[in-house]
Amino acid sequence: MAKTSENHQCMDDLKAERERCSFNKHEITTLLDGGEDKTKQRRKIEKVFLSDPEFLDATRPEYLSHEDRYANELRKACHMIRKFNEDEEIQQLVGQMDGIRTLMGSGLGVALTKDGNPLALHFIMFMPSIMGQGTVEQQGEWMGRAWSGEIIGTYAQTELGHGTFLRGLETTATYDPSTEEFVLHSPTITSTKWWPGGLGKTANYAVVMAQLYTRGRCHGPHPFIVQLRDEETHQSLPGVTLGEIGPRLGMNTNDNGFLCFSHHRIPRTHLLMKHSQVLQDGTYVRPANDKLAYGTMVFVRVAICFDTYRQLQRAVTIATRYSAIRRQSELVPGQPEPQILEYQTQQYKILPLIATVFGIHFAAQSVWQTYNDVTGSIHDGNLDLLPELHTLSCGLKALSSSDAANGVETCRLSCGGHGYLASSNLPRIYTTTTAAITYEGENTVMWLQVARYLIKSFREARQGHRLHHSVSYLTPRPASTHALQTNLSNAALVEAFRVAVSHLVGEVAARLQGQCDSGMVFEHAWNACSVQLARCAQVHIRYFTCEEFLSGVEKAEVSEATRGVLMRLCRLYLVFHIIGNQGDFLRSGALTPSDMTTLEEELATLLAALRPDAVSLVDSFDIHDRILDSTLGCWDGNVYERMFEEAKKSPLNQKDVPDAYYKYLRPLMKASL
Amino acid sequence: MAKTSENHQCMDDLKAERERCSFNKHEITTLLDGGEDKTKQRRKIEKVFLSDPEFLDATRPEYLSHEDRYANELRKACHMIRKFNEDEEIQQLVGQMDGIRTLMGSGLGVALTKDGNPLALHFIMFMPSIMGQGTVEQQGEWMGRAWSGEIIGTYAQTELGHGTFLRGLETTATYDPSTEEFVLHSPTITSTKWWPGGLGKTANYAVVMAQLYTRGRCHGPHPFIVQLRDEETHQSLPGVTLGEIGPRLGMNTNDNGFLCFSHHRIPRTHLLMKHSQVLQDGTYVRPANDKLAYGTMVFVRVAICFDTYRQLQRAVTIATRYSAIRRQSELVPGQPEPQILEYQTQQYKILPLIATVFGIHFAAQSVWQTYNDVTGSIHDGNLDLLPELHTLSCGLKALSSSDAANGVETCRLSCGGHGYLASSNLPRIYTTTTAAITYEGENTVMWLQVARYLIKSFREARQGHRLHHSVSYLTPRPASTHALQTNLSNAALVEAFRVAVSHLVGEVAARLQGQCDSGMVFEHAWNACSVQLARCAQVHIRYFTCEEFLSGVEKAEVSEATRGVLMRLCRLYLVFHIIGNQGDFLRSGALTPSDMTTLEEELATLLAALRPDAVSLVDSFDIHDRILDSTLGCWDGNVYERMFEEAKKSPLNQKDVPDAYYKYLRPLMKASL
């Protein structure tokens, strides 16, 4: 079989796409990185790590057994830490904690340890927990050893029978003043700790969340540092049963584990005591403020937004480049097969997802900024902004994880059957991204927390209270301000969003009230309205994202050509989501049926206008081929040859006739002879 | 750790659910099976195969290497055939071809070969192709050898660069009259056959689709029987390059393969000549009717509907049972954690999917019935009904595969983090089901074929032609018939659907016409409207499903109690999808905003009314625990203990300290000492 000109065709296709770029790619790269310096720094770190042959896999992880996969990723994870610890230049490049997150997370990390890093939780949860919840003495005792890798920890909260609802945890830590110890115990099978990454075989310590009992009273879940394995032999300690929980949809190499205790004793001083304390005599000292933990949750959830957004960037880069290479069917009979990106239905799958990347970016950036601005005053006890920040981080975590997971899947399917191939990398990007829908707060629970804030704010507004920025539009206004819909400008569409959400919130608040008035307990009424409540929350957070997207583009320090393409993406995002939620706009009177027809026609125009910039837009995400790790999405467009080369590496292809033939197939085929 | 009462709690929960069943489960089981006899037969076959220890796995396939997984499934696949060939009782039980499909497909098959059967395409595509496209002599030559397993075949159509668009295939078969042979050749890398199951290592023959050239002219793609491997040694023949395409999102054990030819010669008589022929001198004899192939496509696509529907049945059975066992959070503060099925948001995820199972069942059954009714007259050349049947099968294939895949994923996510565990089986059900979105006709292409039929019918109706049954509502009617919306009966809602789709089709037809009138080529205008065209198609097929669901329930021979619960499910399906597409109903005037509010309130009522029957409904799907294969979904509800037992089997748990510790972790941990 000859290698023929179609390889060059593919590469020429991308070249032609790149030549018609209407904007400055580098401006977008630095905008997303947060500045020229950050772009330089990121590229330098990528170079250092990606040029290290130790991070290459001898064979695709999918070919290995479960045990061998774990061993291979553990090898690379250990090398990563060693490299980091041994090289001062690298340390300076990446900065302490931040850098480790880059190496673990969905940026560079996915290229180094592909299907989960068994040491990730050590850096992302264990050490931050000690820093955030330990006293200065405790930090001194543990952090040095943790940094050097002398001890490896994880964070054990979720139990077999208990997830998002923290108060339901069953593991107990009962204080025994006679020995000044806590006794950790798992009273039931459902109290087994279940899921923590690195817990199965890697970690020898964990921060364990357990119900604190002292003097016969329960004080709720508290964090304890617990040794799990012998530091010398790595054997699990007496009273500690632990292991790996078995295979998963994805992330199969971070040895998620289970753990149960049988009256396991630890010193009193292993309770992390920055906030609450238990004195030697068993006296419980409650924290000055029990809302402080919300700060950490805001931080973690916004970090998830950035993680999922990077996954979506990767997927849409792959899908866009492949759509410019893949040719199929006929647009006009008798003419050559066009690039599938020429089809409006394909543009409709991909371009709104490029817009989504920017939407999540600007919205998450805004919450991040606010969090950093107020984090000082939070620690000084000023908690005014916490409920709003908490709500926004819950909502954005839910929106970004579900948008990203659905978006990745749309990208995968937009590549047809080839998206199903592991070598496209879209399967792994999906299995990793979708996990964020249920971890760190299951999304439906997140939406209902947002709804709670919306209903509370709506009621407060009716009582004359002033509302926080993100929900101020729920304040009752004279009807005249609703009459913006004749003009379909961006501002008018954002305003239409406000009208639609206000109307939704108003309807469900009235339904809630009606049910309470007719004698239902509030909690049951809440449950009976919760499908609609979750919807309110979704449309509210969508509105917030639209608004932040728009103001982000307006404020961005870029050339007019670059602002132009960003503005088209923002407009597409607005129009796409208004059409997707059109019922809310029509029912509230925010927009009319004829507005909808106009917007549908505009959608077609926007897709056509953005199509020529599609490849350049994903190029501007500046994702290294090793981080993309995709035969379909590589920079040079040499798709088919890469697929073929990758297939040849299958262990099954190392012999023409597989061993299984002799064992099973031949006896069957020869049976009738 | 003690095993305590919560295991009994779980089992008691399911027992309590079962006690409040309002209908006759067995009636639903037999309704779905197609009669009492079929239920008995199915159960007997299940018993025969599931009691055979040869079909048990020594270890979960996920723990094995890629090669070992393939060998393990090949072992079971061969045993399956042998068992079938050797046992006359089994042959009688399952009937020839039908029975093999049961054993391969998503019913019993998934319990026997879990992640893809390397022999499936031999029975599902290779043999049916010979039967459907071969002459009687060809059938005589090949079918006996194929039945006995003496030769193993597959079906090679898709190429690396060519999928749904059949005419784009590049593989050539050029007739050489001097030797009376066809020369098969793969002229480019993109012409490589890519994807066929069993092609990589298992099959020694294939039906290959190639462009037929004779006397210098191309006659389009035709099917050829091609030997690929030596019958004695199983080595690939000279001129034939083939292998496995590497790992995938799922179905990793059916050795999907690649294949290319270098001037590979086969006898003239290996062209399957039932329809077209090439004579010895190279004369091409065209088929009497080139539409006959559509019949097979209808058959294959309806079969996919039944396959995906069984996958959704499995997923929703797991999610429903788990939701009756899992307890979480508080509905009313201070009270015990309720079953998560008590939460309206959880009911909203699950109950519409139970309804979807019936919706797909009735709609697919109706197309299947029509197909069987007319199949005789089709072969007699009466092709009147073919376009409608073809359209419905395209649309239902797209609707059922995307509804099922999304539904399975909703089920997985409704189980929280535990749905991510392989032992829940939801990951595998998803990865298998989602494949149907792109295979046998990519769904977007399917939707646009439906749209083409809708627009054609709409135009014909305006020219006074009579339309076929499924689209007869597109015939212009006096406005008065639209005024049904004050009454929200089932009939009124179905009529509202007709009004909404008619309006949608009318709008897009006008837009198309407008663009053509302004000078656009029709094909470009079509592309510029294709997002809306695809939407029309989706709502049309949804309407069709609603109508068939309703009439299926009305006609079902069941007790009134059973009809009652089916009718509630049907109503839920209608209301759920009207709310989901509310924009179309509002814009067409089919329903008013206040109708929508009423329907939303009714939705809440329906969820509450169906909740007590949820577990009994999925019980009535009568899925054997081995076919469910889920720790979360098992009949007895002993969820947590099963999860724990399953986890203990992980190879990583066979040693307390893993080998990788000594190799990688210990050197890191001890480096600083």
Boltz contact constraints between the chains, C-beta under 6 A:
constraints:
  - contact:
      token1: [A, 1]
      token2: [B, 186]
      max_distance: 6.0
  - contact:
      token1: [A, 1]
      token2: [B, 260]
      max_distance: 6.0
  - contact:
      token1: [A, 3]
      token2: [B, 189]
      max_distance: 6.0
  - contact:
      token1: [A, 4]
      token2: [B, 188]
      max_distance: 6.0
  - contact:
      token1: [A, 6]
      token2: [B, 188]
      max_distance: 6.0
  - contact:
      token1: [A, 6]
      token2: [B, 190]
      max_distance: 6.0
  - contact:
      token1: [A, 62]
      token2: [B, 247]
      max_distance: 6.0
  - contact:
      token1: [A, 63]
      token2: [B, 66]
      max_distance: 6.0
  - contact:
      token1: [A, 64]
      token2: [B, 65]
      max_distance: 6.0
  - contact:
      token1: [A, 65]
      token2: [B, 64]
      max_distance: 6.0
  - contact:
      token1: [A, 65]
      token2: [B, 65]
      max_distance: 6.0
  - contact:
      token1: [A, 66]
      token2: [B, 63]
      max_distance: 6.0
  - contact:
      token1: [A, 66]
      token2: [B, 651]
      max_distance: 6.0
  - contact:
      token1: [A, 67]
      token2: [B, 651]
      max_distance: 6.0
  - contact:
      token1: [A, 67]
      token2: [B, 652]
      max_distance: 6.0
  - contact:
      token1: [A, 71]
      token2: [B, 660]
      max_distance: 6.0
  - contact:
      token1: [A, 74]
      token2: [B, 660]
      max_distance: 6.0
  - contact:
      token1: [A, 74]
      token2: [B, 664]
      max_distance: 6.0
  - contact:
      token1: [A, 75]
      token2: [B, 664]
      max_distance: 6.0
  - contact:
      token1: [A, 78]
      token2: [B, 664]
      max_distance: 6.0
  - contact:
      token1: [A, 78]
      token2: [B, 668]
      max_distance: 6.0
  - contact:
      token1: [A, 148]
      token2: [B, 672]
      max_distance: 6.0
  - contact:
      token1: [A, 149]
      token2: [B, 668]
      max_distance: 6.0
  - contact:
      token1: [A, 149]
      token2: [B, 669]
      max_distance: 6.0
  - contact:
      token1: [A, 150]
      token2: [B, 669]
      max_distance: 6.0
  - contact:
      token1: [A, 150]
      token2: [B, 672]
      max_distance: 6.0
  - contact:
      token1: [A, 160]
      token2: [B, 640]
      max_distance: 6.0
  - contact:
      token1: [A, 163]
      token2: [B, 416]
      max_distance: 6.0
  - contact:
      token1: [A, 165]
      token2: [B, 328]
      max_distance: 6.0
  - contact:
      token1: [A, 165]
      token2: [B, 329]
      max_distance: 6.0
  - contact:
      token1: [A, 168]
      token2: [B, 337]
      max_distance: 6.0
  - contact:
      token1: [A, 186]
      token2: [B, 1]
      max_distance: 6.0
  - contact:
      token1: [A, 188]
      token2: [B, 4]
      max_distance: 6.0
  - contact:
      token1: [A, 188]
      token2: [B, 6]
      max_distance: 6.0
  - contact:
      token1: [A, 189]
      token2: [B, 3]
      max_distance: 6.0
  - contact:
      token1: [A, 189]
      token2: [B, 640]
      max_distance: 6.0
  - contact:
      token1: [A, 190]
      token2: [B, 6]
      max_distance: 6.0
  - contact:
      token1: [A, 190]
      token2: [B, 640]
      max_distance: 6.0
  - contact:
      token1: [A, 195]
      token2: [B, 417]
      max_distance: 6.0
  - contact:
      token1: [A, 201]
      token2: [B, 652]
      max_distance: 6.0
  - contact:
      token1: [A, 201]
      token2: [B, 658]
      max_distance: 6.0
  - contact:
      token1: [A, 234]
      token2: [B, 657]
      max_distance: 6.0
  - contact:
      token1: [A, 234]
      token2: [B, 661]
      max_distance: 6.0
  - contact:
      token1: [A, 235]
      token2: [B, 656]
      max_distance: 6.0
  - contact:
      token1: [A, 235]
      token2: [B, 657]
      max_distance: 6.0
  - contact:
      token1: [A, 236]
      token2: [B, 656]
      max_distance: 6.0
  - contact:
      token1: [A, 243]
      token2: [B, 653]
      max_distance: 6.0
  - contact:
      token1: [A, 244]
      token2: [B, 650]
      max_distance: 6.0
  - contact:
      token1: [A, 244]
      token2: [B, 652]
      max_distance: 6.0
  - contact:
      token1: [A, 244]
      token2: [B, 653]
      max_distance: 6.0
  - contact:
      token1: [A, 245]
      token2: [B, 647]
      max_distance: 6.0
  - contact:
      token1: [A, 246]
      token2: [B, 423]
      max_distance: 6.0
  - contact:
      token1: [A, 246]
      token2: [B, 646]
      max_distance: 6.0
  - contact:
      token1: [A, 246]
      token2: [B, 647]
      max_distance: 6.0
  - contact:
      token1: [A, 246]
      token2: [B, 650]
      max_distance: 6.0
  - contact:
      token1: [A, 247]
      token2: [B, 62]
      max_distance: 6.0
  - contact:
      token1: [A, 247]
      token2: [B, 422]
      max_distance: 6.0
  - contact:
      token1: [A, 248]
      token2: [B, 420]
      max_distance: 6.0
  - contact:
      token1: [A, 248]
      token2: [B, 421]
      max_distance: 6.0
  - contact:
      token1: [A, 248]
      token2: [B, 422]
      max_distance: 6.0
  - contact:
      token1: [A, 249]
      token2: [B, 420]
      max_distance: 6.0
  - contact:
      token1: [A, 249]
      token2: [B, 427]
      max_distance: 6.0
  - contact:
      token1: [A, 260]
      token2: [B, 1]
      max_distance: 6.0
  - contact:
      token1: [A, 328]
      token2: [B, 165]
      max_distance: 6.0
  - contact:
      token1: [A, 329]
      token2: [B, 165]
      max_distance: 6.0
  - contact:
      token1: [A, 331]
      token2: [B, 523]
      max_distance: 6.0
  - contact:
      token1: [A, 332]
      token2: [B, 523]
      max_distance: 6.0
  - contact:
      token1: [A, 337]
      token2: [B, 168]
      max_distance: 6.0
  - contact:
      token1: [A, 344]
      token2: [B, 527]
      max_distance: 6.0
  - contact:
      token1: [A, 344]
      token2: [B, 530]
      max_distance: 6.0
  - contact:
      token1: [A, 344]
      token2: [B, 531]
      max_distance: 6.0
  - contact:
      token1: [A, 345]
      token2: [B, 444]
      max_distance: 6.0
  - contact:
      token1: [A, 345]
      token2: [B, 530]
      max_distance: 6.0
  - contact:
      token1: [A, 345]
      token2: [B, 531]
      max_distance: 6.0
  - contact:
      token1: [A, 345]
      token2: [B, 534]
      max_distance: 6.0
  - contact:
      token1: [A, 348]
      token2: [B, 531]
      max_distance: 6.0
  - contact:
      token1: [A, 413]
      token2: [B, 437]
      max_distance: 6.0
  - contact:
      token1: [A, 416]
      token2: [B, 163]
      max_distance: 6.0
  - contact:
      token1: [A, 416]
      token2: [B, 438]
      max_distance: 6.0
  - contact:
      token1: [A, 416]
      token2: [B, 442]
      max_distance: 6.0
  - contact:
      token1: [A, 417]
      token2: [B, 195]
      max_distance: 6.0
  - contact:
      token1: [A, 417]
      token2: [B, 438]
      max_distance: 6.0
  - contact:
      token1: [A, 420]
      token2: [B, 248]
      max_distance: 6.0
  - contact:
      token1: [A, 420]
      token2: [B, 249]
      max_distance: 6.0
  - contact:
      token1: [A, 421]
      token2: [B, 248]
      max_distance: 6.0
  - contact:
      token1: [A, 422]
      token2: [B, 247]
      max_distance: 6.0
  - contact:
      token1: [A, 422]
      token2: [B, 248]
      max_distance: 6.0
  - contact:
      token1: [A, 423]
      token2: [B, 246]
      max_distance: 6.0
  - contact:
      token1: [A, 427]
      token2: [B, 249]
      max_distance: 6.0
  - contact:
      token1: [A, 437]
      token2: [B, 413]
      max_distance: 6.0
  - contact:
      token1: [A, 438]
      token2: [B, 416]
      max_distance: 6.0
  - contact:
      token1: [A, 438]
      token2: [B, 417]
      max_distance: 6.0
  - contact:
      token1: [A, 442]
      token2: [B, 416]
      max_distance: 6.0
  - contact:
      token1: [A, 444]
      token2: [B, 345]
      max_distance: 6.0
  - contact:
      token1: [A, 523]
      token2: [B, 331]
      max_distance: 6.0
  - contact:
      token1: [A, 523]
      token2: [B, 332]
      max_distance: 6.0
  - contact:
      token1: [A, 527]
      token2: [B, 344]
      max_distance: 6.0
  - contact:
      token1: [A, 528]
      token2: [B, 604]
      max_distance: 6.0
  - contact:
      token1: [A, 530]
      token2: [B, 344]
      max_distance: 6.0
  - contact:
      token1: [A, 530]
      token2: [B, 345]
      max_distance: 6.0
  - contact:
      token1: [A, 531]
      token2: [B, 344]
      max_distance: 6.0
  - contact:
      token1: [A, 531]
      token2: [B, 345]
      max_distance: 6.0
  - contact:
      token1: [A, 531]
      token2: [B, 348]
      max_distance: 6.0
  - contact:
      token1: [A, 534]
      token2: [B, 345]
      max_distance: 6.0
  - contact:
      token1: [A, 582]
      token2: [B, 583]
      max_distance: 6.0
  - contact:
      token1: [A, 583]
      token2: [B, 582]
      max_distance: 6.0
  - contact:
      token1: [A, 583]
      token2: [B, 583]
      max_distance: 6.0
  - contact:
      token1: [A, 586]
      token2: [B, 586]
      max_distance: 6.0
  - contact:
      token1: [A, 587]
      token2: [B, 593]
      max_distance: 6.0
  - contact:
      token1: [A, 593]
      token2: [B, 587]
      max_distance: 6.0
  - contact:
      token1: [A, 604]
      token2: [B, 528]
      max_distance: 6.0
  - contact:
      token1: [A, 640]
      token2: [B, 160]
      max_distance: 6.0
  - contact:
      token1: [A, 640]
      token2: [B, 189]
      max_distance: 6.0
  - contact:
      token1: [A, 640]
      token2: [B, 190]
      max_distance: 6.0
  - contact:
      token1: [A, 646]
      token2: [B, 246]
      max_distance: 6.0
  - contact:
      token1: [A, 647]
      token2: [B, 245]
      max_distance: 6.0
  - contact:
      token1: [A, 647]
      token2: [B, 246]
      max_distance: 6.0
  - contact:
      token1: [A, 650]
      token2: [B, 244]
      max_distance: 6.0
  - contact:
      token1: [A, 650]
      token2: [B, 246]
      max_distance: 6.0
  - contact:
      token1: [A, 651]
      token2: [B, 66]
      max_distance: 6.0
  - contact:
      token1: [A, 651]
      token2: [B, 67]
      max_distance: 6.0
  - contact:
      token1: [A, 652]
      token2: [B, 67]
      max_distance: 6.0
  - contact:
      token1: [A, 652]
      token2: [B, 201]
      max_distance: 6.0
  - contact:
      token1: [A, 652]
      token2: [B, 244]
      max_distance: 6.0
  - contact:
      token1: [A, 653]
      token2: [B, 243]
      max_distance: 6.0
  - contact:
      token1: [A, 653]
      token2: [B, 244]
      max_distance: 6.0
  - contact:
      token1: [A, 656]
      token2: [B, 235]
      max_distance: 6.0
  - contact:
      token1: [A, 656]
      token2: [B, 236]
      max_distance: 6.0
  - contact:
      token1: [A, 657]
      token2: [B, 234]
      max_distance: 6.0
  - contact:
      token1: [A, 657]
      token2: [B, 235]
      max_distance: 6.0
  - contact:
      token1: [A, 658]
      token2: [B, 201]
      max_distance: 6.0
  - contact:
      token1: [A, 660]
      token2: [B, 71]
      max_distance: 6.0
  - contact:
      token1: [A, 660]
      token2: [B, 74]
      max_distance: 6.0
  - contact:
      token1: [A, 661]
      token2: [B, 234]
      max_distance: 6.0
  - contact:
      token1: [A, 664]
      token2: [B, 74]
      max_distance: 6.0
  - contact:
      token1: [A, 664]
      token2: [B, 75]
      max_distance: 6.0
  - contact:
      token1: [A, 664]
      token2: [B, 78]
      max_distance: 6.0
  - contact:
      token1: [A, 668]
      token2: [B, 78]
      max_distance: 6.0
  - contact:
      token1: [A, 668]
      token2: [B, 149]
      max_distance: 6.0
  - contact:
      token1: [A, 669]
      token2: [B, 149]
      max_distance: 6.0
  - contact:
      token1: [A, 669]
      token2: [B, 150]
      max_distance: 6.0
  - contact:
      token1: [A, 672]
      token2: [B, 148]
      max_distance: 6.0
  - contact:
      token1: [A, 672]
      token2: [B, 150]
      max_distance: 6.0
